[in-house]
Amino acid sequence: MVRVTRVERGQLVLVAAAVAALALVPVVAAYLQFGYAPAVADTDADHPSRVSRALDSLADDAAERATGADWSDRERAVKRLRESLGPRLRTVERARLGDGIVANASYDSMLADGVACPGGAGRSFGACENVGGVVVQERDGETVVVAIAFEVRVTTPSGTVQFERVVRPR
């Protein structure tokens, strides 16, 4: 029988704790690699509708920054909208590159040409203007974002889906 002293027992406990801690390192590394991905990044057949919902939300926020500028500054207002929307679009586009899913949203000027301009009885709005896929309207001397037209392509390991999306900010 081997006799173990208190010092040796303490060292043995420390060595066992170190071995257990080292065994947890791969588990912690795997957990950290999952990271955070927004709901738009789920990999399923519903991915195009998730991208559409994300575009709706992003366009609402960006349109607020452009609405209210003087009508004479409408092109600068659209530029502000694009600058605000750009980084957010890139986030949506790259959300699941690791899973082989790529979304690409580009402004669609031809689609924007077909957007119906709000008007009618009791409304004294100006005409709409398409500024590179962003439809703006003059209302009481101010620029109001009426719609943003996108051409969207979502590529997944199972194929590519292309569609057009007109977002009308609230």
VMD Tcl script that builds the backbone (N, CA, C; Angstrom):
set m [mol new atoms 510]
animate dup $m
set s [atomselect $m all]
$s set {name element resname resid chain x y z} {
  {N N MET 1 A 0.826 -1.161 0.000}
  {CA C MET 1 A 0.000 0.000 0.000}
  {C C MET 1 A 0.882 1.239 0.000}
  {N N VAL 2 A 0.492 2.245 -0.782}
  {CA C VAL 2 A 1.255 3.471 -0.887}
  {C C VAL 2 A 0.641 4.495 0.034}
  {N N ARG 3 A 1.502 5.139 0.793}
  {CA C ARG 3 A 1.042 6.155 1.715}
  {C C ARG 3 A 1.170 7.517 1.049}
  {N N VAL 4 A 0.078 8.337 1.058}
  {CA C VAL 4 A 0.060 9.656 0.431}
  {C C VAL 4 A -0.049 10.695 1.534}
  {N N THR 5 A 0.861 11.647 1.502}
  {CA C THR 5 A 0.844 12.705 2.519}
  {C C THR 5 A -0.150 13.783 2.121}
  {N N ARG 6 A -0.404 14.717 3.046}
  {CA C ARG 6 A -1.336 15.820 2.765}
  {C C ARG 6 A -0.852 16.671 1.602}
  {N N VAL 7 A 0.422 16.956 1.516}
  {CA C VAL 7 A 0.975 17.779 0.443}
  {C C VAL 7 A 0.783 17.072 -0.889}
  {N N GLU 8 A 1.074 15.787 -0.927}
  {CA C GLU 8 A 0.912 15.038 -2.169}
  {C C GLU 8 A -0.556 14.956 -2.581}
  {N N ARG 9 A -1.447 14.812 -1.578}
  {CA C ARG 9 A -2.876 14.765 -1.866}
  {C C ARG 9 A -3.336 16.092 -2.465}
  {N N GLY 10 A -2.859 17.189 -1.935}
  {CA C GLY 10 A -3.209 18.520 -2.449}
  {C C GLY 10 A -2.711 18.699 -3.879}
  {N N GLN 11 A -1.493 18.214 -4.137}
  {CA C GLN 11 A -0.952 18.328 -5.497}
  {C C GLN 11 A -1.755 17.469 -6.474}
  {N N LEU 12 A -2.178 16.316 -6.017}
  {CA C LEU 12 A -2.983 15.423 -6.842}
  {C C LEU 12 A -4.329 16.069 -7.182}
  {N N VAL 13 A -4.935 16.727 -6.229}
  {CA C VAL 13 A -6.209 17.420 -6.467}
  {C C VAL 13 A -6.006 18.551 -7.476}
  {N N LEU 14 A -4.907 19.309 -7.356}
  {CA C LEU 14 A -4.619 20.392 -8.301}
  {C C LEU 14 A -4.408 19.857 -9.715}
  {N N VAL 15 A -3.704 18.758 -9.843}
  {CA C VAL 15 A -3.472 18.166 -11.155}
  {C C VAL 15 A -4.800 17.692 -11.755}
  {N N ALA 16 A -5.648 17.074 -10.945}
  {CA C ALA 16 A -6.949 16.610 -11.435}
  {C C ALA 16 A -7.811 17.790 -11.885}
  {N N ALA 17 A -7.782 18.891 -11.149}
  {CA C ALA 17 A -8.549 20.086 -11.522}
  {C C ALA 17 A -8.034 20.676 -12.830}
  {N N ALA 18 A -6.712 20.687 -13.009}
  {CA C ALA 18 A -6.130 21.206 -14.248}
  {C C ALA 18 A -6.540 20.338 -15.442}
  {N N VAL 19 A -6.541 19.032 -15.277}
  {CA C VAL 19 A -6.944 18.126 -16.346}
  {C C VAL 19 A -8.418 18.345 -16.694}
  {N N ALA 20 A -9.273 18.508 -15.695}
  {CA C ALA 20 A -10.693 18.759 -15.942}
  {C C ALA 20 A -10.894 20.086 -16.674}
  {N N ALA 21 A -10.155 21.119 -16.288}
  {CA C ALA 21 A -10.263 22.430 -16.941}
  {C C ALA 21 A -9.815 22.331 -18.401}
  {N N LEU 22 A -8.748 21.621 -18.667}
  {CA C LEU 22 A -8.279 21.448 -20.042}
  {C C LEU 22 A -9.290 20.670 -20.882}
  {N N ALA 23 A -10.002 19.752 -20.267}
  {CA C ALA 23 A -11.012 18.996 -20.994}
  {C C ALA 23 A -12.182 19.898 -21.414}
  {N N LEU 24 A -12.431 20.972 -20.694}
  {CA C LEU 24 A -13.531 21.884 -21.022}
  {C C LEU 24 A -13.169 22.902 -22.103}
  {N N VAL 25 A -11.891 23.070 -22.395}
  {CA C VAL 25 A -11.464 24.069 -23.387}
  {C C VAL 25 A -12.124 23.839 -24.750}
  {N N PRO 26 A -12.152 22.626 -25.313}
  {CA C PRO 26 A -12.814 22.451 -26.616}
  {C C PRO 26 A -14.318 22.754 -26.566}
  {N N VAL 27 A -14.946 22.456 -25.440}
  {CA C VAL 27 A -16.374 22.743 -25.307}
  {C C VAL 27 A -16.611 24.249 -25.334}
  {N N VAL 28 A -15.822 25.013 -24.606}
  {CA C VAL 28 A -15.952 26.468 -24.584}
  {C C VAL 28 A -15.636 27.056 -25.956}
  {N N ALA 29 A -14.629 26.554 -26.624}
  {CA C ALA 29 A -14.273 27.049 -27.959}
  {C C ALA 29 A -15.416 26.802 -28.950}
  {N N ALA 30 A -16.018 25.621 -28.895}
  {CA C ALA 30 A -17.138 25.326 -29.792}
  {C C ALA 30 A -18.317 26.243 -29.497}
  {N N TYR 31 A -18.599 26.502 -28.242}
  {CA C TYR 31 A -19.696 27.393 -27.862}
  {C C TYR 31 A -19.471 28.803 -28.384}
  {N N LEU 32 A -18.250 29.298 -28.264}
  {CA C LEU 32 A -17.950 30.655 -28.713}
  {C C LEU 32 A -17.990 30.790 -30.229}
  {N N GLN 33 A -17.746 29.718 -30.947}
  {CA C GLN 33 A -17.775 29.778 -32.406}
  {C C GLN 33 A -19.179 29.912 -32.958}
  {N N PHE 34 A -20.197 29.521 -32.201}
  {CA C PHE 34 A -21.557 29.661 -32.694}
  {C C PHE 34 A -21.919 31.126 -32.862}
  {N N GLY 35 A -21.540 31.950 -31.924}
  {CA C GLY 35 A -21.778 33.388 -32.032}
  {C C GLY 35 A -23.243 33.730 -32.128}
  {N N TYR 36 A -23.522 35.010 -32.404}
  {CA C TYR 36 A -24.884 35.495 -32.540}
  {C C TYR 36 A -25.182 35.730 -34.006}
  {N N ALA 37 A -26.309 35.256 -34.468}
  {CA C ALA 37 A -26.771 35.545 -35.827}
  {C C ALA 37 A -28.232 35.957 -35.734}
  {N N PRO 38 A -28.631 37.023 -36.423}
  {CA C PRO 38 A -30.016 37.452 -36.358}
  {C C PRO 38 A -30.961 36.419 -36.958}
  {N N ALA 39 A -32.252 36.572 -36.701}
  {CA C ALA 39 A -33.248 35.613 -37.170}
  {C C ALA 39 A -33.216 35.458 -38.681}
  {N N VAL 40 A -32.782 36.483 -39.386}
  {CA C VAL 40 A -32.729 36.414 -40.845}
  {C C VAL 40 A -31.741 35.354 -41.315}
  {N N ALA 41 A -30.863 34.914 -40.443}
  {CA C ALA 41 A -29.800 34.007 -40.846}
  {C C ALA 41 A -30.169 32.533 -40.710}
  {N N ASP 42 A -31.399 32.202 -40.349}
  {CA C ASP 42 A -31.784 30.802 -40.235}
  {C C ASP 42 A -31.705 30.122 -41.603}
  {N N THR 43 A -31.225 28.893 -41.591}
  {CA C THR 43 A -31.067 28.175 -42.855}
  {C C THR 43 A -32.249 27.252 -43.078}
  {N N ASP 44 A -33.232 27.716 -43.793}
  {CA C ASP 44 A -34.356 26.887 -44.168}
  {C C ASP 44 A -34.968 27.420 -45.455}
  {N N ALA 45 A -35.998 26.764 -45.929}
  {CA C ALA 45 A -36.629 27.153 -47.189}
  {C C ALA 45 A -37.308 28.515 -47.094}
  {N N ASP 46 A -37.529 28.995 -45.902}
  {CA C ASP 46 A -38.205 30.277 -45.680}
  {C C ASP 46 A -37.235 31.457 -45.712}
  {N N HIS 47 A -36.001 31.206 -46.090}
  {CA C HIS 47 A -34.980 32.257 -46.044}
  {C C HIS 47 A -35.350 33.503 -46.868}
  {N N PRO 48 A -35.882 33.389 -48.086}
  {CA C PRO 48 A -36.256 34.598 -48.831}
  {C C PRO 48 A -37.266 35.485 -48.093}
  {N N SER 49 A -38.249 34.879 -47.420}
  {CA C SER 49 A -39.219 35.716 -46.696}
  {C C SER 49 A -38.571 36.354 -45.469}
  {N N ARG 50 A -37.599 35.698 -44.886}
  {CA C ARG 50 A -36.876 36.309 -43.765}
  {C C ARG 50 A -36.073 37.513 -44.247}
  {N N VAL 51 A -35.456 37.391 -45.407}
  {CA C VAL 51 A -34.715 38.523 -45.980}
  {C C VAL 51 A -35.679 39.667 -46.284}
  {N N SER 52 A -36.849 39.343 -46.806}
  {CA C SER 52 A -37.852 40.378 -47.102}
  {C C SER 52 A -38.272 41.119 -45.839}
  {N N ARG 53 A -38.513 40.388 -44.768}
  {CA C ARG 53 A -38.898 41.033 -43.503}
  {C C ARG 53 A -37.767 41.900 -42.970}
  {N N ALA 54 A -36.547 41.436 -43.124}
  {CA C ALA 54 A -35.401 42.241 -42.683}
  {C C ALA 54 A -35.306 43.520 -43.500}
  {N N LEU 55 A -35.525 43.437 -44.815}
  {CA C LEU 55 A -35.501 44.628 -45.662}
  {C C LEU 55 A -36.587 45.614 -45.249}
  {N N ASP 56 A -37.772 45.108 -44.924}
  {CA C ASP 56 A -38.858 45.981 -44.474}
  {C C ASP 56 A -38.437 46.777 -43.246}
  {N N SER 57 A -37.869 46.086 -42.288}
  {CA C SER 57 A -37.459 46.733 -41.045}
  {C C SER 57 A -36.330 47.739 -41.276}
  {N N LEU 58 A -35.335 47.343 -42.044}
  {CA C LEU 58 A -34.197 48.228 -42.307}
  {C C LEU 58 A -34.622 49.466 -43.082}
  {N N ALA 59 A -35.506 49.293 -44.043}
  {CA C ALA 59 A -35.953 50.426 -44.860}
  {C C ALA 59 A -36.736 51.429 -44.033}
  {N N ASP 60 A -37.527 50.956 -43.086}
  {CA C ASP 60 A -38.272 51.878 -42.216}
  {C C ASP 60 A -37.321 52.805 -41.468}
  {N N ASP 61 A -36.290 52.226 -40.872}
  {CA C ASP 61 A -35.326 53.021 -40.105}
  {C C ASP 61 A -34.575 54.009 -40.989}
  {N N ALA 62 A -34.135 53.543 -42.156}
  {CA C ALA 62 A -33.353 54.405 -43.044}
  {C C ALA 62 A -34.211 55.522 -43.633}
  {N N ALA 63 A -35.473 55.241 -43.943}
  {CA C ALA 63 A -36.359 56.245 -44.530}
  {C C ALA 63 A -36.599 57.405 -43.569}
  {N N GLU 64 A -36.622 57.121 -42.283}
  {CA C GLU 64 A -36.796 58.192 -41.293}
  {C C GLU 64 A -35.678 59.222 -41.388}
  {N N ARG 65 A -34.473 58.774 -41.692}
  {CA C ARG 65 A -33.330 59.693 -41.781}
  {C C ARG 65 A -33.403 60.593 -43.021}
  {N N ALA 66 A -34.065 60.106 -44.082}
  {CA C ALA 66 A -34.130 60.871 -45.327}
  {C C ALA 66 A -35.375 61.746 -45.408}
  {N N THR 67 A -36.443 61.341 -44.762}
  {CA C THR 67 A -37.698 62.087 -44.833}
  {C C THR 67 A -37.567 63.393 -44.063}
  {N N GLY 68 A -38.110 64.446 -44.666}
  {CA C GLY 68 A -38.118 65.747 -43.993}
  {C C GLY 68 A -37.134 66.744 -44.569}
  {N N ALA 69 A -36.247 66.302 -45.436}
  {CA C ALA 69 A -35.292 67.223 -46.071}
  {C C ALA 69 A -36.044 68.097 -47.068}
  {N N ASP 70 A -35.515 69.256 -47.364}
  {CA C ASP 70 A -36.124 70.124 -48.383}
  {C C ASP 70 A -36.207 69.371 -49.699}
  {N N TRP 71 A -37.264 69.644 -50.465}
  {CA C TRP 71 A -37.448 68.979 -51.744}
  {C C TRP 71 A -36.268 69.247 -52.676}
  {N N SER 72 A -35.702 70.413 -52.602}
  {CA C SER 72 A -34.560 70.725 -53.462}
  {C C SER 72 A -33.324 69.894 -53.098}
  {N N ASP 73 A -33.291 69.332 -51.902}
  {CA C ASP 73 A -32.184 68.484 -51.449}
  {C C ASP 73 A -32.536 66.994 -51.495}
  {N N ARG 74 A -33.475 66.616 -52.335}
  {CA C ARG 74 A -33.946 65.225 -52.356}
  {C C ARG 74 A -32.856 64.232 -52.721}
  {N N GLU 75 A -31.952 64.620 -53.623}
  {CA C GLU 75 A -30.884 63.680 -53.979}
  {C C GLU 75 A -29.929 63.468 -52.806}
  {N N ARG 76 A -29.674 64.504 -52.053}
  {CA C ARG 76 A -28.836 64.357 -50.865}
  {C C ARG 76 A -29.549 63.515 -49.797}
  {N N ALA 77 A -30.878 63.683 -49.704}
  {CA C ALA 77 A -31.656 62.877 -48.758}
  {C C ALA 77 A -31.584 61.401 -49.125}
  {N N VAL 78 A -31.672 61.096 -50.422}
  {CA C VAL 78 A -31.569 59.704 -50.872}
  {C C VAL 78 A -30.162 59.176 -50.603}
  {N N LYS 79 A -29.169 60.015 -50.765}
  {CA C LYS 79 A -27.796 59.598 -50.470}
  {C C LYS 79 A -27.660 59.247 -48.986}
  {N N ARG 80 A -28.271 60.050 -48.110}
  {CA C ARG 80 A -28.249 59.745 -46.667}
  {C C ARG 80 A -28.939 58.416 -46.392}
  {N N LEU 81 A -30.058 58.182 -47.074}
  {CA C LEU 81 A -30.774 56.918 -46.903}
  {C C LEU 81 A -29.877 55.750 -47.285}
  {N N ARG 82 A -29.216 55.859 -48.428}
  {CA C ARG 82 A -28.331 54.774 -48.887}
  {C C ARG 82 A -27.152 54.568 -47.934}
  {N N GLU 83 A -26.595 55.658 -47.413}
  {CA C GLU 83 A -25.485 55.540 -46.460}
  {C C GLU 83 A -25.935 54.865 -45.177}
  {N N SER 84 A -27.145 55.156 -44.752}
  {CA C SER 84 A -27.675 54.534 -43.541}
  {C C SER 84 A -28.009 53.061 -43.774}
  {N N LEU 85 A -28.537 52.772 -44.950}
  {CA C LEU 85 A -28.975 51.417 -45.266}
  {C C LEU 85 A -27.819 50.489 -45.639}
  {N N GLY 86 A -26.747 51.036 -46.209}
  {CA C GLY 86 A -25.641 50.226 -46.714}
  {C C GLY 86 A -25.051 49.231 -45.724}
  {N N PRO 87 A -24.574 49.678 -44.566}
  {CA C PRO 87 A -23.973 48.720 -43.623}
  {C C PRO 87 A -24.968 47.673 -43.135}
  {N N ARG 88 A -26.206 48.057 -42.990}
  {CA C ARG 88 A -27.218 47.104 -42.522}
  {C C ARG 88 A -27.520 46.064 -43.599}
  {N N LEU 89 A -27.551 46.496 -44.850}
  {CA C LEU 89 A -27.752 45.539 -45.939}
  {C C LEU 89 A -26.609 44.540 -45.997}
  {N N ARG 90 A -25.391 45.025 -45.810}
  {CA C ARG 90 A -24.234 44.116 -45.838}
  {C C ARG 90 A -24.316 43.092 -44.703}
  {N N THR 91 A -24.844 43.494 -43.557}
  {CA C THR 91 A -24.999 42.554 -42.451}
  {C C THR 91 A -25.978 41.449 -42.823}
  {N N VAL 92 A -27.088 41.814 -43.442}
  {CA C VAL 92 A -28.069 40.815 -43.875}
  {C C VAL 92 A -27.461 39.917 -44.946}
  {N N GLU 93 A -26.730 40.508 -45.874}
  {CA C GLU 93 A -26.152 39.745 -46.971}
  {C C GLU 93 A -25.127 38.725 -46.502}
  {N N ARG 94 A -24.396 39.040 -45.448}
  {CA C ARG 94 A -23.305 38.174 -44.990}
  {C C ARG 94 A -23.647 37.359 -43.759}
  {N N ALA 95 A -24.878 37.374 -43.334}
  {CA C ALA 95 A -25.250 36.755 -42.062}
  {C C ALA 95 A -24.893 35.277 -41.986}
  {N N ARG 96 A -24.985 34.543 -43.074}
  {CA C ARG 96 A -24.723 33.100 -43.008}
  {C C ARG 96 A -23.765 32.622 -44.079}
  {N N LEU 97 A -22.732 33.385 -44.343}
  {CA C LEU 97 A -21.741 32.963 -45.330}
  {C C LEU 97 A -21.152 31.602 -44.987}
  {N N GLY 98 A -20.939 31.344 -43.707}
  {CA C GLY 98 A -20.357 30.081 -43.269}
  {C C GLY 98 A -21.210 28.878 -43.609}
  {N N ASP 99 A -22.517 29.085 -43.739}
  {CA C ASP 99 A -23.425 27.992 -44.082}
  {C C ASP 99 A -23.690 27.925 -45.575}
  {N N GLY 100 A -22.988 28.747 -46.349}
  {CA C GLY 100 A -23.168 28.741 -47.793}
  {C C GLY 100 A -24.393 29.501 -48.259}
  {N N ILE 101 A -24.905 30.395 -47.421}
  {CA C ILE 101 A -26.079 31.183 -47.794}
  {C C ILE 101 A -25.646 32.621 -48.001}
  {N N VAL 102 A -25.964 33.145 -49.178}
  {CA C VAL 102 A -25.601 34.517 -49.516}
  {C C VAL 102 A -26.859 35.219 -50.008}
  {N N ALA 103 A -27.127 36.386 -49.449}
  {CA C ALA 103 A -28.236 37.219 -49.925}
  {C C ALA 103 A -27.625 38.463 -50.542}
  {N N ASN 104 A -28.193 38.896 -51.647}
  {CA C ASN 104 A -27.712 40.105 -52.298}
  {C C ASN 104 A -28.923 40.965 -52.624}
  {N N ALA 105 A -28.947 42.190 -52.089}
  {CA C ALA 105 A -30.037 43.127 -52.350}
  {C C ALA 105 A -29.455 44.352 -53.038}
  {N N SER 106 A -29.969 44.663 -54.220}
  {CA C SER 106 A -29.525 45.852 -54.935}
  {C C SER 106 A -30.748 46.693 -55.292}
  {N N TYR 107 A -30.526 47.991 -55.426}
  {CA C TYR 107 A -31.621 48.900 -55.768}
  {C C TYR 107 A -32.069 48.622 -57.204}
  {N N ASP 108 A -33.371 48.653 -57.438}
  {CA C ASP 108 A -33.939 48.337 -58.743}
  {C C ASP 108 A -34.714 49.543 -59.274}
  {N N SER 109 A -34.057 50.321 -60.112}
  {CA C SER 109 A -34.653 51.541 -60.643}
  {C C SER 109 A -35.844 51.248 -61.558}
  {N N MET 110 A -35.765 50.179 -62.342}
  {CA C MET 110 A -36.877 49.843 -63.246}
  {C C MET 110 A -38.121 49.451 -62.456}
  {N N LEU 111 A -37.951 48.707 -61.395}
  {CA C LEU 111 A -39.079 48.326 -60.549}
  {C C LEU 111 A -39.675 49.568 -59.881}
  {N N ALA 112 A -38.818 50.493 -59.463}
  {CA C ALA 112 A -39.282 51.715 -58.804}
  {C C ALA 112 A -40.109 52.582 -59.751}
  {N N ASP 113 A -39.845 52.498 -61.063}
  {CA C ASP 113 A -40.632 53.259 -62.036}
  {C C ASP 113 A -42.108 52.871 -62.001}
  {N N GLY 114 A -42.420 51.664 -61.602}
  {CA C GLY 114 A -43.796 51.188 -61.564}
  {C C GLY 114 A -44.519 51.430 -60.255}
  {N N VAL 115 A -43.870 52.061 -59.289}
  {CA C VAL 115 A -44.494 52.296 -57.987}
  {C C VAL 115 A -45.576 53.370 -58.122}
  {N N ALA 116 A -46.768 53.066 -57.618}
  {CA C ALA 116 A -47.870 54.027 -57.660}
  {C C ALA 116 A -47.614 55.148 -56.659}
  {N N CYS 117 A -47.763 56.363 -57.119}
  {CA C CYS 117 A -47.514 57.542 -56.293}
  {C C CYS 117 A -48.775 57.873 -55.490}
  {N N PRO 118 A -48.666 58.041 -54.163}
  {CA C PRO 118 A -49.849 58.381 -53.373}
  {C C PRO 118 A -50.457 59.709 -53.833}
  {N N GLY 119 A -51.740 59.746 -53.870}
  {CA C GLY 119 A -52.463 60.955 -54.270}
  {C C GLY 119 A -53.933 60.735 -54.006}
  {N N GLY 120 A -54.775 61.503 -54.687}
  {CA C GLY 120 A -56.212 61.323 -54.548}
  {C C GLY 120 A -56.873 62.540 -53.957}
  {N N ALA 121 A -58.170 62.411 -53.754}
  {CA C ALA 121 A -58.969 63.525 -53.234}
  {C C ALA 121 A -58.490 63.940 -51.843}
  {N N GLY 122 A -58.364 65.241 -51.653}
  {CA C GLY 122 A -57.967 65.763 -50.344}
  {C C GLY 122 A -56.473 65.761 -50.107}
  {N N ARG 123 A -55.708 65.292 -51.070}
  {CA C ARG 123 A -54.256 65.275 -50.916}
  {C C ARG 123 A -53.649 66.227 -51.927}
  {N N SER 124 A -52.771 67.047 -51.473}
  {CA C SER 124 A -52.098 67.978 -52.387}
  {C C SER 124 A -50.600 67.680 -52.401}
  {N N PHE 125 A -50.300 66.448 -52.761}
  {CA C PHE 125 A -48.911 66.029 -52.825}
  {C C PHE 125 A -48.345 66.335 -54.200}
  {N N GLY 126 A -47.039 66.473 -54.257}
  {CA C GLY 126 A -46.366 66.660 -55.541}
  {C C GLY 126 A -46.180 65.326 -56.231}
  {N N ALA 127 A -45.539 65.384 -57.365}
  {CA C ALA 127 A -45.267 64.168 -58.138}
  {C C ALA 127 A -44.161 63.363 -57.470}
  {N N CYS 128 A -44.149 62.082 -57.779}
  {CA C CYS 128 A -43.082 61.213 -57.279}
  {C C CYS 128 A -41.906 61.254 -58.241}
  {N N GLU 129 A -40.738 60.968 -57.690}
  {CA C GLU 129 A -39.528 60.904 -58.503}
  {C C GLU 129 A -38.721 59.688 -58.078}
  {N N ASN 130 A -38.233 58.952 -59.053}
  {CA C ASN 130 A -37.399 57.783 -58.821}
  {C C ASN 130 A -35.940 58.235 -58.839}
  {N N VAL 131 A -35.286 58.108 -57.710}
  {CA C VAL 131 A -33.868 58.467 -57.618}
  {C C VAL 131 A -33.092 57.175 -57.393}
  {N N GLY 132 A -32.777 56.492 -58.492}
  {CA C GLY 132 A -31.969 55.270 -58.410}
  {C C GLY 132 A -32.581 54.155 -57.595}
  {N N GLY 133 A -33.885 53.933 -57.734}
  {CA C GLY 133 A -34.539 52.850 -56.999}
  {C C GLY 133 A -35.222 53.298 -55.729}
  {N N VAL 134 A -35.087 54.560 -55.367}
  {CA C VAL 134 A -35.746 55.114 -54.186}
  {C C VAL 134 A -36.778 56.119 -54.685}
  {N N VAL 135 A -38.041 55.886 -54.359}
  {CA C VAL 135 A -39.115 56.759 -54.806}
  {C C VAL 135 A -39.394 57.786 -53.719}
  {N N VAL 136 A -39.273 59.057 -54.095}
  {CA C VAL 136 A -39.525 60.159 -53.160}
  {C C VAL 136 A -40.653 61.019 -53.709}
  {N N GLN 137 A -41.320 61.723 -52.802}
  {CA C GLN 137 A -42.431 62.582 -53.176}
  {C C GLN 137 A -42.316 63.894 -52.419}
  {N N GLU 138 A -42.704 64.971 -53.101}
  {CA C GLU 138 A -42.700 66.295 -52.475}
  {C C GLU 138 A -44.025 66.474 -51.740}
  {N N ARG 139 A -43.920 66.777 -50.462}
  {CA C ARG 139 A -45.104 67.053 -49.645}
  {C C ARG 139 A -44.811 68.291 -48.812}
  {N N ASP 140 A -45.501 69.346 -49.154}
  {CA C ASP 140 A -45.354 70.621 -48.449}
  {C C ASP 140 A -43.899 71.090 -48.435}
  {N N GLY 141 A -43.235 70.930 -49.570}
  {CA C GLY 141 A -41.866 71.397 -49.714}
  {C C GLY 141 A -40.809 70.470 -49.142}
  {N N GLU 142 A -41.232 69.341 -48.600}
  {CA C GLU 142 A -40.290 68.394 -48.001}
  {C C GLU 142 A -40.240 67.102 -48.812}
  {N N THR 143 A -39.128 66.389 -48.662}
  {CA C THR 143 A -38.938 65.090 -49.303}
  {C C THR 143 A -39.482 64.000 -48.391}
  {N N VAL 144 A -40.304 63.126 -48.964}
  {CA C VAL 144 A -40.833 61.983 -48.221}
  {C C VAL 144 A -40.489 60.723 -49.010}
  {N N VAL 145 A -39.901 59.740 -48.350}
  {CA C VAL 145 A -39.579 58.469 -49.003}
  {C C VAL 145 A -40.862 57.649 -49.085}
  {N N VAL 146 A -41.273 57.359 -50.313}
  {CA C VAL 146 A -42.511 56.619 -50.558}
  {C C VAL 146 A -42.230 55.120 -50.661}
  {N N ALA 147 A -41.145 54.748 -51.326}
  {CA C ALA 147 A -40.836 53.332 -51.526}
  {C C ALA 147 A -39.363 53.159 -51.870}
  {N N ILE 148 A -38.873 51.959 -51.584}
  {CA C ILE 148 A -37.525 51.559 -51.974}
  {C C ILE 148 A -37.672 50.227 -52.702}
  {N N ALA 149 A -37.161 50.172 -53.931}
  {CA C ALA 149 A -37.291 48.966 -54.746}
  {C C ALA 149 A -35.971 48.193 -54.745}
  {N N PHE 150 A -36.067 46.896 -54.474}
  {CA C PHE 150 A -34.892 46.033 -54.429}
  {C C PHE 150 A -35.054 44.867 -55.393}
  {N N GLU 151 A -33.939 44.441 -55.938}
  {CA C GLU 151 A -33.853 43.149 -56.599}
  {C C GLU 151 A -33.032 42.294 -55.642}
  {N N VAL 152 A -33.581 41.149 -55.251}
  {CA C VAL 152 A -32.948 40.315 -54.229}
  {C C VAL 152 A -32.624 38.950 -54.816}
  {N N ARG 153 A -31.452 38.467 -54.480}
  {CA C ARG 153 A -31.044 37.118 -54.875}
  {C C ARG 153 A -30.525 36.421 -53.617}
  {N N VAL 154 A -31.113 35.264 -53.310}
  {CA C VAL 154 A -30.688 34.465 -52.161}
  {C C VAL 154 A -30.154 33.144 -52.695}
  {N N THR 155 A -28.898 32.878 -52.411}
  {CA C THR 155 A -28.255 31.645 -52.859}
  {C C THR 155 A -27.997 30.770 -51.643}
  {N N THR 156 A -28.506 29.541 -51.696}
  {CA C THR 156 A -28.308 28.563 -50.632}
  {C C THR 156 A -27.663 27.327 -51.251}
  {N N PRO 157 A -27.224 26.390 -50.433}
  {CA C PRO 157 A -26.655 25.163 -51.001}
  {C C PRO 157 A -27.641 24.419 -51.903}
  {N N SER 158 A -28.940 24.636 -51.715}
  {CA C SER 158 A -29.931 23.917 -52.529}
  {C C SER 158 A -30.371 24.685 -53.774}
  {N N GLY 159 A -29.874 25.922 -53.971}
  {CA C GLY 159 A -30.239 26.655 -55.180}
  {C C GLY 159 A -30.298 28.159 -54.955}
  {N N THR 160 A -30.750 28.858 -56.001}
  {CA C THR 160 A -30.828 30.320 -55.968}
  {C C THR 160 A -32.264 30.757 -56.224}
  {N N VAL 161 A -32.701 31.744 -55.440}
  {CA C VAL 161 A -34.025 32.328 -55.601}
  {C C VAL 161 A -33.834 33.811 -55.868}
  {N N GLN 162 A -34.469 34.316 -56.927}
  {CA C GLN 162 A -34.420 35.741 -57.232}
  {C C GLN 162 A -35.830 36.290 -57.149}
  {N N PHE 163 A -35.968 37.479 -56.561}
  {CA C PHE 163 A -37.272 38.116 -56.503}
  {C C PHE 163 A -37.096 39.619 -56.365}
  {N N GLU 164 A -38.186 40.337 -56.631}
  {CA C GLU 164 A -38.193 41.785 -56.479}
  {C C GLU 164 A -39.006 42.138 -55.243}
  {N N ARG 165 A -38.609 43.210 -54.597}
  {CA C ARG 165 A -39.289 43.622 -53.369}
  {C C ARG 165 A -39.399 45.137 -53.341}
  {N N VAL 166 A -40.625 45.639 -53.217}
  {CA C VAL 166 A -40.857 47.067 -53.030}
  {C C VAL 166 A -41.235 47.261 -51.576}
  {N N VAL 167 A -40.424 48.044 -50.875}
  {CA C VAL 167 A -40.672 48.312 -49.462}
  {C C VAL 167 A -41.250 49.717 -49.352}
  {N N ARG 168 A -42.387 49.803 -48.706}
  {CA C ARG 168 A -43.026 51.103 -48.464}
  {C C ARG 168 A -42.893 51.410 -46.979}
  {N N PRO 169 A -41.991 52.342 -46.645}
  {CA C PRO 169 A -41.818 52.671 -45.225}
  {C C PRO 169 A -43.118 53.167 -44.614}
  {N N ARG 170 A -43.284 52.872 -43.328}
  {CA C ARG 170 A -44.494 53.327 -42.631}
  {C C ARG 170 A -44.397 54.766 -42.258}
}
mol reanalyze $m
mol bondsrecalc $m
mol representation Tube
mol addrep $m
